[in-house]
Amino acid sequence: MAVARSVATLAVVVAIFGLELLMVSQVSEDPRSWHRWAVGSALFLLAFILSFGGLLSFLTLLRNQVTLMGLTRTFWSEFTASFLFFLSAVSGLHVNSISRTDSVTHPWGLPAEF
């Protein structure tokens, strides 16, 4: 049980660092802020992987006691956190991909010049 709790705690710490990078990328106006956004979103994806690993270890440890109706609040809170980390990571990476501009393409992938 200590492994499941440790992995879940590490997932929250990684998510906090990812959120910090997302906020810093919004505040700063330098040309490399998209890089901070991508790293923050990748940290959220890592938080999802860690959180899901904690969820699987929780289920593995308690596989004999767990029924569909007998899942605890710990399971449901871990499941919800894992799902929200995944949604945040995917949406952050998607926003980064559509908003990143460089000299070749516009934000929507259209050519800059004909």
Disulfide bonds with the S-S distance in Angstrom:
none
